Every structure is written in C-alpha cells, then in structure tokens.
C-alpha cells in the first residue's frame, strides 16, 4: 500500500508552478483529459447528483453553505473545494469530515494506473495537471462513498475547469469581478463567459447579483441552453434585519425570516441567498429542503479564513481577500463589525494580483502595515508590493517570513487594537501553521 507521504508526493509531482504564474493557455486546459482519466474508473461523475459552483467572489462560502444545509437535511454530502489552507485533504470532505490519509492512499492507487496511461499521450492531449488528478480522485471517492449530493467548487474559470465534466442538477454563478485576468480575460464579459461555461442544457442555474455586462452573458448562455435562470435580487430577495447578522430571504418557494449566518459580513447574506436559491431548485427534482434545515445549516456553516477571528485580546482577523473587490468587502466588514483603536495590517499577495486595487481599500484602513513573504514560488516580493503601494503611503515594515510578521504585529498591538492578516489563501495557510492551529497538527 502506498504511504500517505508517497501519495502526496505523487500528487504534488503534477504541480507546475511556472504554468500557474504564466499567461493562460486555453489549449493547455482540456476536459477530455479528465474524461479519459475517469472512463476506466467507471465514469463515477455520471452517477453523482451535483451542484456546481463558479464565480469570482463567494464561491467557496456559497459551496460550504449549500453543503451545510444539505447535511442538516439528513443527506450525505460530498464537498470539493480549492485551494486548501494547510493540507490537501481539506479539498475533499463528506459532511464536514476531511478525507482520511488512508482514503487518499487508496484513491491514489486506484487512479494512478490511468494517470500514467494518459501521461504517455501528453503529445496528443497535453500535460495532465494536478487539478485534473485531484478532481478525478475526488469524484471517484464521492462515488465510492455513495454520497447523496456532491457540491463542486470550480477551481478557475469554469468552461475548461476540470470539474466541468459533470452534468449538474443546478449550476451556480456567484458574483463576478476582476481576478485571474491573465487567465480569464480583461473584461467582465470575457470572465463571465468562462464562468457561465458550467451552465448545461435544459437545466437550472442560479446567479448572485451581477454587473450588467456579466449578467447579460449569463442570461444569453441560459437562453441558448434552454436553461431556467434564477436571479438573486430579482427572483430571490434578501433584506438585512440588524447589525447582528440577521436577515430575511424571500425565495421562489417561501420566505425565511430572521436567518443567522455564522460567517461575518453583509456579502455573506448574498452568498446565503444564492445558496438558498440553488437548494430551492432541487424542488424541481422532487426534493424539498425544509426551512429548519436552511436555518440550522447557515447557523452552523464553517468556512475558514473568511473574516475569521482566530484570536482575541488583541483581535486577530484572518482573511483570504486577494483582489480589489474582496479587499473592499473586508475593510467594510471590519469597520462595521468590530471596535478597535488601531489596525495593524499584515499583507502578502501572489504574483499577477491587483496590488494597487487592494491597496486602495486596505491602506487607508491600516495604521501600520507589515509586508511579508510567503514560502511559495507564487509569492510577490515585499519590496515589489511596497513599490506598488507607494502612491498610498511609504511607511511599511518589511519582513521576510510570516512568523516574523506575526511576532512584530503582536509586539506592536495593544489589547484594544486589531490585527488583520490578508492577501492570499497561501498566506492564510501559513498563518494557521504559524500559530500552531489545531488543524495543522494532522497534515
């Protein structure tokens, strides 16, 4: 039997860091590689009841909410998300429990022979990717574990994403904004076209509120595919009730009052409304999700590093904001939900990100900014971040690793201050390891 370390080493061997930071090559993304990988395994994706979630902002949170509500309904729910914070195992879970190390080993042994066969044909169909392998592994695992539903979060884009081999019950598009522009295009229309690529013929789709140009693409796609589109903000209404996170949602099947979301921020109300819309679409397949399940699922959902308070006195907030819009949401949520004297910001971003766009919102909020360096080939040099942010200020503290940044921030902070750590999901994972979080004890 393959050991866990051997299994992870094998999976990691498919990561191409140069490709991850290079311009998008549409010919490098081919769904038929995943299909060829899954066919000898019995096409497990054909037997899964899938809710497929794409978008720029909130797709992970929305996926987690959908899975949590389905779990509260008594279903066995597979959830596939990416990327991970600490361990690959986070990407694959059933009812909140990560795939075990032993199960990872078992799945790798099952998919490896097919992967090696496809490797022999790289000249014909292109180089197989890490995401191809892990997606196939997840789909096979969910089939073997006989889940009732599978919630799949798109990795990047949608149209050519490895997850797009499925034929979902419902396709979900969360809010679209500018991100991964080198990969998906420089306009909202281009980005929306990639996201809307998950919408299938004669099915159901749900969209969060979108900018007009993105919404038009989604509407046109649904029209072409004769698919029913449910719009949050039009068909599904939501209303914030108070500053304690309570809200109402009027869906296509009923009204849900005084809902409480465990995830902070008004933007999560939109994500919750989108999740409710997706689950209401199951009614068209004869499946009715109760109000109690919706209420309990939202109250109990857990999604790490999304404006997450990881420590108090002083408050430390960990978030994965990595574009201008998510930085705006982060600053507004902090200002609306927390009391503090000063803000100490720890920031690091990945290459090819809109640093100036993020800085527009983050720099005015922070009294002190510490720039650091992640242990990743995708990390941007702190000096380069400083240069990008120079139009906003010049009083930065430069560190070369995450642990030093955290230590400096803690030494500067008083009890009534707030430390915010943001800029990248990779950074969030390193922070969790650095503070010896319980999750990092079982890699």
RODO-2510 file (C-alpha; in nm, 4 decimals, decimal comma):
residues 443
     n   res          X          Y          Z
     1     x     0,0000     0,0000     0,0000
     2     x     0,1243     0,3479    -0,0883
     3     x     0,2097     0,5558     0,2190
     4     x     0,0415     0,8905     0,2724
     5     x     0,3653     1,0819     0,2174
     6     x     0,4244     0,8892    -0,1053
     7     x     0,0676     0,9608    -0,2193
     8     x     0,1015     1,3340    -0,1547
     9     x     0,4427     1,3418    -0,3214
    10     x     0,2893     1,1760    -0,6266
    11     x     0,0012     1,4256    -0,6397
    12     x     0,2377     1,7204    -0,5902
    13     x     0,4526     1,5996    -0,8808
    14     x     0,1841     1,7322    -1,1157
    15     x     0,2027     2,0890    -0,9851
    16     x     0,3566     2,3143    -1,2488
    17     x     0,4426     2,6415    -1,0729
    18     x     0,5672     2,8046    -1,3909
    19     x     0,2368     2,7351    -1,5611
    20     x     0,0463     2,8687    -1,2597
    21     x     0,2033     3,2122    -1,2987
    22     x     0,2181     3,2151    -1,6793
    23     x    -0,0469     3,3622    -1,9105
    24     x    -0,3493     3,1456    -1,9766
    25     x    -0,3096     2,8854    -2,2488
    26     x    -0,6587     2,7609    -2,3431
    27     x    -0,5071     2,4690    -2,5305
    28     x    -0,3470     2,3513    -2,2054
    29     x    -0,6868     2,3005    -2,0422
    30     x    -0,8671     2,0063    -2,1931
    31     x    -1,1676     1,8389    -2,0356
    32     x    -1,1099     1,5232    -2,2345
    33     x    -0,8020     1,4514    -2,0205
    34     x    -1,0242     1,4257    -1,7131
    35     x    -1,2857     1,2293    -1,9054
    36     x    -1,0205     0,9858    -2,0268
    37     x    -0,8982     0,9525    -1,6711
    38     x    -1,2476     0,8815    -1,5360
    39     x    -1,3682     0,6426    -1,8064
    40     x    -1,1652     0,3368    -1,6961
    41     x    -1,2843     0,4094    -1,3418
    42     x    -1,6460     0,3648    -1,4484
    43     x    -1,7278     0,7337    -1,5086
    44     x    -1,8136     0,7987    -1,1441
    45     x    -1,9175     1,1575    -1,2216
    46     x    -2,2157     1,0308    -1,4217
    47     x    -2,3669     0,8826    -1,1055
    48     x    -2,3327     1,1891    -0,8829
    49     x    -2,6050     1,4431    -0,8075
    50     x    -2,4034     1,7615    -0,8433
    51     x    -2,4467     2,1254    -0,7553
    52     x    -2,1715     2,3074    -0,9452
    53     x    -2,0498     2,6467    -0,8198
    54     x    -1,8414     2,9010    -1,0135
    55     x    -1,7751     3,2727    -0,9632
    56     x    -1,5096     3,5191    -0,8557
    57     x    -1,6275     3,6066    -0,5072
    58     x    -1,8032     3,3848    -0,2587
    59     x    -1,7989     3,0551    -0,4464
    60     x    -1,6249     2,8764    -0,1606
    61     x    -1,8537     3,0241     0,1053
    62     x    -2,1625     2,9511    -0,1044
    63     x    -2,0474     2,5926    -0,1626
    64     x    -1,9893     2,5459     0,2101
    65     x    -2,3370     2,6836     0,2893
    66     x    -2,5055     2,4539     0,0381
    67     x    -2,3215     2,1530     0,1806
    68     x    -2,4018     2,2543     0,5391
    69     x    -2,7744     2,2925     0,4670
    70     x    -2,7891     1,9588     0,2848
    71     x    -2,6143     1,7944     0,5778
    72     x    -2,8734     1,9417     0,8155
    73     x    -3,1376     1,7908     0,5866
    74     x    -3,0025     1,4459     0,6663
    75     x    -2,8116     1,3916     0,3432
    76     x    -2,4610     1,2565     0,2986
    77     x    -2,2843     1,5402     0,1183
    78     x    -1,9517     1,5470    -0,0618
    79     x    -1,7816     1,8868    -0,0853
    80     x    -1,4926     1,9577    -0,3211
    81     x    -1,3182     2,2941    -0,2850
    82     x    -0,9880     2,4539    -0,3716
    83     x    -0,7264     2,5540    -0,2943
    84     x    -0,6515     2,4300     0,0556
    85     x    -0,5135     2,6154     0,3563
    86     x    -0,2951     2,3563     0,5253
    87     x    -0,3479     2,0088     0,3847
    88     x    -0,4656     1,8686     0,0507
    89     x    -0,7236     1,6683     0,2443
    90     x    -0,9286     1,9841     0,3093
    91     x    -1,0311     1,9851    -0,0554
    92     x    -1,2352     1,6661    -0,0220
    93     x    -1,4824     1,6200     0,2617
    94     x    -1,8067     1,4429     0,3440
    95     x    -2,0406     1,6061     0,5930
    96     x    -1,7560     1,8218     0,7207
    97     x    -1,5058     1,5385     0,7675
    98     x    -1,1921     1,5518     0,5537
    99     x    -1,0916     1,2516     0,3501
   100     x    -0,8622     1,0393     0,5674
   101     x    -0,4968     0,9742     0,4930
   102     x    -0,5763     0,6096     0,4304
   103     x    -0,8505     0,7033     0,1835
   104     x    -0,6138     0,9384    -0,0005
   105     x    -0,3707     0,6494    -0,0394
   106     x    -0,6461     0,4182    -0,1630
   107     x    -0,7712     0,6706    -0,4200
   108     x    -0,4205     0,7438    -0,5491
   109     x    -0,3592     0,3735    -0,6033
   110     x    -0,6849     0,3497    -0,7991
   111     x    -0,6276     0,6496    -1,0268
   112     x    -0,2512     0,6148    -1,0739
   113     x    -0,2577     0,3478    -1,3493
   114     x    -0,4935     0,5605    -1,5610
   115     x    -0,2900     0,8731    -1,4940
   116     x     0,0250     0,7014    -1,6149
   117     x    -0,1521     0,5868    -1,9324
   118     x    -0,2581     0,9433    -2,0074
   119     x     0,0951     1,0659    -1,9376
   120     x     0,2101     0,8562    -2,2324
   121     x    -0,0177     1,0615    -2,4593
   122     x     0,0910     1,4101    -2,3489
   123     x     0,1984     1,4987    -2,7032
   124     x    -0,1558     1,4293    -2,8183
   125     x    -0,3744     1,5684    -2,5384
   126     x    -0,1413     1,7902    -2,3371
   127     x     0,0202     1,7613    -1,9980
   128     x    -0,2013     1,6307    -1,7198
   129     x    -0,2344     1,8740    -1,4301
   130     x    -0,2516     1,8436    -1,0541
   131     x    -0,6111     1,9658    -1,0657
   132     x    -0,7025     1,7021    -1,3251
   133     x    -0,5714     1,4268    -1,0982
   134     x    -0,7213     1,5565    -0,7748
   135     x    -1,0615     1,6236    -0,9332
   136     x    -1,0766     1,2692    -1,0669
   137     x    -0,9713     1,1394    -0,7271
   138     x    -1,2498     1,3388    -0,5573
   139     x    -1,5215     1,2281    -0,7990
   140     x    -1,4211     0,8642    -0,7597
   141     x    -1,4135     0,8991    -0,3808
   142     x    -1,7619     1,0521    -0,3671
   143     x    -1,8991     0,7737    -0,5871
   144     x    -1,7410     0,5028    -0,3722
   145     x    -1,8686     0,6654    -0,0542
   146     x    -2,2212     0,6788    -0,2015
   147     x    -2,2876     1,0426    -0,1207
   148     x    -2,6391     1,1735    -0,1799
   149     x    -2,5170     1,5040    -0,3206
   150     x    -2,1867     1,6452    -0,4397
   151     x    -2,1095     2,0162    -0,4185
   152     x    -1,8277     2,1045    -0,6586
   153     x    -1,6471     2,4367    -0,6429
   154     x    -1,4815     2,5347    -0,9701
   155     x    -1,1065     2,5792    -0,9479
   156     x    -1,0619     2,8603    -1,2029
   157     x    -1,2991     2,9934    -1,4642
   158     x    -1,5479     2,7196    -1,5386
   159     x    -1,5743     2,6380    -1,9074
   160     x    -1,2434     2,4499    -1,9186
   161     x    -1,2142     2,3703    -1,5476
   162     x    -1,1569     2,0030    -1,4663
   163     x    -1,4781     1,9951    -1,2622
   164     x    -1,6820     2,0793    -1,5732
   165     x    -1,7057     1,7154    -1,6788
   166     x    -2,0196     1,6823    -1,4639
   167     x    -2,3817     1,7317    -1,5622
   168     x    -2,5161     1,9157    -1,2556
   169     x    -2,8677     1,9435    -1,1222
   170     x    -2,8012     2,3128    -1,0621
   171     x    -2,5272     2,5468    -1,1852
   172     x    -2,4448     2,8399    -0,9575
   173     x    -2,2624     3,1597    -1,0518
   174     x    -2,1603     3,3759    -0,7579
   175     x    -2,0597     3,7398    -0,8027
   176     x    -1,8151     3,8022    -1,0849
   177     x    -1,5376     4,0611    -1,0644
   178     x    -1,1849     4,1129    -1,1947
   179     x    -0,9458     3,8365    -1,0935
   180     x    -0,7173     3,5899    -1,2746
   181     x    -0,7327     3,8318    -1,5675
   182     x    -0,4190     3,6857    -1,7255
   183     x    -0,6063     3,3570    -1,7354
   184     x    -0,9693     3,4521    -1,7961
   185     x    -0,9657     3,7837    -1,9809
   186     x    -0,9559     4,1563    -1,9120
   187     x    -1,3277     4,2322    -1,9326
   188     x    -1,6220     4,1235    -1,7220
   189     x    -1,7836     3,9842    -2,0353
   190     x    -1,4853     3,7587    -2,1029
   191     x    -1,4638     3,6452    -1,7420
   192     x    -1,8394     3,5847    -1,7259
   193     x    -1,8227     3,3742    -2,0422
   194     x    -1,5709     3,1442    -1,8747
   195     x    -1,7808     3,1209    -1,5560
   196     x    -2,1052     3,0635    -1,7466
   197     x    -1,9385     2,7725    -1,9233
   198     x    -2,0585     2,5444    -1,6418
   199     x    -2,4254     2,6000    -1,7355
   200     x    -2,5688     2,2926    -1,9056
   201     x    -2,8592     2,2334    -2,1443
   202     x    -3,2174     2,2060    -2,0171
   203     x    -3,1291     2,2516    -1,6514
   204     x    -3,1376     2,5156    -1,3774
   205     x    -2,8978     2,7957    -1,2948
   206     x    -2,8784     3,0475    -1,0112
   207     x    -2,6813     3,3706    -1,0207
   208     x    -2,5860     3,6153    -0,7497
   209     x    -2,6374     3,9858    -0,8326
   210     x    -2,4056     4,0752    -1,1209
   211     x    -2,2836     4,3806    -1,3059
   212     x    -2,4990     4,4342    -1,6203
   213     x    -2,2330     4,3163    -1,8645
   214     x    -2,1739     3,9933    -1,6706
   215     x    -2,5455     3,9301    -1,6213
   216     x    -2,6106     3,9642    -1,9935
   217     x    -2,3589     3,6896    -2,0684
   218     x    -2,5221     3,4596    -1,8115
   219     x    -2,8710     3,5333    -1,9435
   220     x    -2,7646     3,4773    -2,3026
   221     x    -2,5991     3,1481    -2,2089
   222     x    -2,9123     3,0258    -2,0304
   223     x    -3,1253     3,1283    -2,3272
   224     x    -2,9012     2,9388    -2,5682
   225     x    -2,9068     2,6292    -2,3490
   226     x    -3,2804     2,6491    -2,2710
   227     x    -3,1962     2,6633    -1,9033
   228     x    -3,4096     2,8255    -1,6329
   229     x    -3,2238     3,1108    -1,4638
   230     x    -3,2994     3,2220    -1,1077
   231     x    -3,1599     3,5657    -1,0187
   232     x    -3,0774     3,6704    -0,6634
   233     x    -3,2019     4,0260    -0,6285
   234     x    -3,4894     3,9655    -0,8711
   235     x    -3,6443     3,6209    -0,8218
   236     x    -3,4896     3,5851    -0,4769
   237     x    -3,4988     3,8861    -0,2453
   238     x    -3,2915     3,9400     0,0663
   239     x    -3,3049     4,2000     0,3418
   240     x    -3,0654     4,2761     0,6233
   241     x    -3,2552     4,2971     0,9537
   242     x    -2,9961     4,4227     1,2008
   243     x    -2,6232     4,4696     1,2617
   244     x    -2,6003     4,1324     1,4361
   245     x    -2,6100     3,9442     1,1077
   246     x    -2,9816     3,8614     1,0900
   247     x    -3,1570     3,8728     0,7544
   248     x    -3,4675     3,7606     0,5663
   249     x    -3,4788     3,5814     0,2327
   250     x    -3,7844     3,5569     0,0071
   251     x    -3,7197     3,2648    -0,2246
   252     x    -3,9137     3,1026    -0,5059
   253     x    -4,0760     2,8571    -0,2622
   254     x    -4,1181     3,0633     0,0534
   255     x    -3,9911     3,3276     0,2906
   256     x    -3,7285     3,2568     0,5553
   257     x    -3,7186     3,5115     0,8353
   258     x    -3,4556     3,6006     1,0952
   259     x    -3,1844     3,3834     0,9459
   260     x    -2,8419     3,3979     1,1084
   261     x    -2,5228     3,3254     0,9190
   262     x    -2,2145     3,2144     1,1105
   263     x    -1,9930     3,3852     0,8516
   264     x    -1,9349     3,7581     0,9036
   265     x    -2,0174     4,0326     0,6553
   266     x    -2,3117     4,1648     0,4580
   267     x    -2,1672     3,9977     0,1484
   268     x    -2,2381     3,6626     0,3120
   269     x    -2,6094     3,7476     0,3043
   270     x    -2,5831     3,7487    -0,0746
   271     x    -2,3956     3,4186    -0,0685
   272     x    -2,6572     3,2681     0,1650
   273     x    -2,9394     3,3867    -0,0621
   274     x    -2,7611     3,2284    -0,3583
   275     x    -2,7206     2,9020    -0,1670
   276     x    -3,0907     2,9039    -0,0778
   277     x    -3,1799     2,9634    -0,4428
   278     x    -2,9681     2,6671    -0,5508
   279     x    -3,1304     2,4411    -0,2939
   280     x    -3,4793     2,5567    -0,3829
   281     x    -3,4079     2,4429    -0,7397
   282     x    -3,3908     2,0877    -0,6063
   283     x    -3,7683     2,1117    -0,5703
   284     x    -3,7872     2,0719    -0,9484
   285     x    -3,6344     1,7270    -0,8928
   286     x    -3,8812     1,6393    -0,6179
   287     x    -3,6525     1,7344    -0,3269
   288     x    -3,7795     1,9890    -0,0731
   289     x    -3,5333     2,1404     0,1731
   290     x    -3,7031     2,2475     0,4951
   291     x    -3,6786     2,5926     0,6493
   292     x    -3,5332     2,4351     0,9636
   293     x    -3,2508     2,2785     0,7626
   294     x    -3,1770     2,6107     0,5935
   295     x    -3,1760     2,7912     0,9268
   296     x    -2,9536     2,5374     1,1009
   297     x    -2,7236     2,4931     0,8031
   298     x    -2,6464     2,8650     0,7806
   299     x    -2,6023     2,8969     1,1570
   300     x    -2,3565     2,6072     1,1682
   301     x    -2,1564     2,6578     0,8479
   302     x    -1,7814     2,6797     0,8937
   303     x    -1,5505     2,8190     0,6284
   304     x    -1,2022     2,9060     0,7432
   305     x    -1,0129     3,2307     0,6850
   306     x    -1,3144     3,4260     0,5661
   307     x    -1,3030     3,7242     0,8005
   308     x    -1,2338     3,4695     1,0729
   309     x    -1,1448     3,5780     1,4247
   310     x    -0,8570     3,3498     1,5188
   311     x    -0,7597     3,5251     1,8413
   312     x    -0,8871     3,7873     2,0859
   313     x    -0,7098     4,0487     2,3030
   314     x    -0,5961     4,1705     2,0605
   315     x    -0,8388     4,0620     1,7929
   316     x    -0,6668     3,8877     1,5013
   317     x    -0,8689     3,8526     1,1820
   318     x    -0,7597     3,6134     0,9088
   319     x    -0,8989     3,6583     0,5592
   320     x    -0,8130     3,5486     0,2058
   321     x    -0,9026     3,8703     0,0196
   322     x    -0,6878     3,8695    -0,2935
   323     x    -0,8436     4,1248    -0,5287
   324     x    -0,9751     4,4785    -0,5092
   325     x    -1,3389     4,3885    -0,4558
   326     x    -1,2702     4,1381    -0,1785
   327     x    -1,0400     4,3952    -0,0127
   328     x    -1,3242     4,6467    -0,0209
   329     x    -1,5629     4,3963     0,1386
   330     x    -1,3054     4,3094     0,4052
   331     x    -1,2490     4,6716     0,5087
   332     x    -1,6222     4,7471     0,5183
   333     x    -1,6926     4,4365     0,7264
   334     x    -1,4180     4,5178     0,9770
   335     x    -1,5355     4,8763     1,0133
   336     x    -1,8988     4,7677     1,0588
   337     x    -1,8492     4,4736     1,2954
   338     x    -1,5516     4,5482     1,5210
   339     x    -1,4484     4,8106     1,7751
   340     x    -1,0761     4,8922     1,7918
   341     x    -0,8272     5,1721     1,8404
   342     x    -0,5744     5,0921     1,5682
   343     x    -0,5441     4,8434     1,2847
   344     x    -0,2203     4,6594     1,2146
   345     x    -0,2273     4,5003     0,8712
   346     x    -0,0121     4,2058     0,7617
   347     x    -0,0178     4,1800     0,3839
   348     x     0,1279     3,9485     0,1221
   349     x    -0,0076     3,8727    -0,2234
   350     x     0,0612     3,6318    -0,5060
   351     x     0,2128     3,7291    -0,8375
   352     x    -0,0135     3,8858    -1,1007
   353     x    -0,2611     4,0212    -0,8448
   354     x    -0,4070     4,3722    -0,8450
   355     x    -0,1987     4,5086    -0,5593
   356     x    -0,2923     4,8712    -0,6213
   357     x    -0,6599     4,7814    -0,6354
   358     x    -0,6319     4,6100    -0,2977
   359     x    -0,4214     4,8896    -0,1528
   360     x    -0,6863     5,1472    -0,2407
   361     x    -0,9034     4,9980     0,0333
   362     x    -0,6559     4,8377     0,2716
   363     x    -0,4036     5,1191     0,3075
   364     x    -0,6448     5,3856     0,4402
   365     x    -0,7835     5,1385     0,6952
   366     x    -0,4484     5,0450     0,8483
   367     x    -0,2431     5,2454     1,0955
   368     x     0,0556     5,0128     1,0478
   369     x     0,1264     4,7855     0,7505
   370     x     0,3641     4,4909     0,7672
   371     x     0,4606     4,3376     0,4335
   372     x     0,5837     3,9808     0,4430
   373     x     0,6924     3,6926     0,2190
   374     x     0,5145     3,3616     0,1782
   375     x     0,7037     3,0384     0,1319
   376     x     0,5778     2,9902    -0,2226
   377     x     0,7125     3,0407    -0,5750
   378     x     0,3941     3,2367    -0,6392
   379     x     0,4730     3,4909    -0,3653
   380     x     0,5349     3,8523    -0,4557
   381     x     0,8459     4,0134    -0,3109
   382     x     0,7610     4,2541    -0,0231
   383     x     0,9731     4,5255    -0,1837
   384     x     0,7694     4,4945    -0,5019
   385     x     0,4465     4,5180    -0,3026
   386     x     0,5841     4,8321    -0,1364
   387     x     0,6567     4,9850    -0,4766
   388     x     0,3035     4,9086    -0,5947
   389     x     0,1546     5,0733    -0,2859
   390     x     0,3846     5,3757    -0,2812
   391     x     0,1134     5,6096    -0,4094
   392     x    -0,0871     5,5434    -0,0931
   393     x     0,1931     5,5630     0,1700
   394     x     0,5580     5,4792     0,2286
   395     x     0,5776     5,3799     0,5952
   396     x     0,5852     5,0000     0,5592
   397     x     0,7544     4,7424     0,7796
   398     x     0,9252     4,4755     0,5679
   399     x     0,9645     4,1154     0,6880
   400     x     1,0827     3,8061     0,5042
   401     x     0,8621     3,5402     0,6626
   402     x     0,5163     3,5051     0,8130
   403     x     0,6269     3,4159     1,1659
   404     x     0,8309     3,7340     1,1962
   405     x     0,5391     3,9395     1,0676
   406     x     0,3041     3,7928     1,3270
   407     x     0,5549     3,8460     1,6091
   408     x     0,6092     4,2104     1,5120
   409     x     0,2346     4,2715     1,4828
   410     x     0,1719     4,1229     1,8268
   411     x     0,4531     4,3268     1,9808
   412     x     0,3016     4,6464     1,8413
   413     x    -0,0609     4,5714     1,9246
   414     x    -0,2377     4,6700     2,2439
   415     x    -0,5415     4,4813     2,3723
   416     x    -0,7853     4,7236     2,2097
   417     x    -0,6125     4,7070     1,8689
   418     x    -0,6969     4,4808     1,5760
   419     x    -0,4576     4,2782     1,3615
   420     x    -0,5770     4,1904     1,0125
   421     x    -0,3883     3,9334     0,8056
   422     x    -0,4870     3,9100     0,4427
   423     x    -0,3854     3,8991     0,0766
   424     x    -0,3712     3,5321    -0,0164
   425     x    -0,5070     3,1902     0,0665
   426     x    -0,1484     3,0649     0,0726
   427     x    -0,0703     3,3281     0,3361
   428     x    -0,3714     3,2216     0,5428
   429     x    -0,2475     2,8638     0,5420
   430     x     0,0956     2,9698     0,6616
   431     x    -0,0619     3,1768     0,9379
   432     x    -0,2625     2,8787     1,0594
   433     x     0,0563     2,6735     1,0736
   434     x     0,2496     2,9545     1,2414
   435     x     0,0013     2,9945     1,5273
   436     x     0,0006     2,6173     1,5794
   437     x    -0,3683     2,5888     1,4981
   438     x    -0,5235     2,2508     1,5752
   439     x    -0,5771     2,1885     1,2048
   440     x    -0,2066     2,1911     1,1330
   441     x    -0,1440     1,9045     1,3739
   442     x    -0,2761     1,6482     1,1260
   443     x    -0,1224     1,7152     0,7867
***
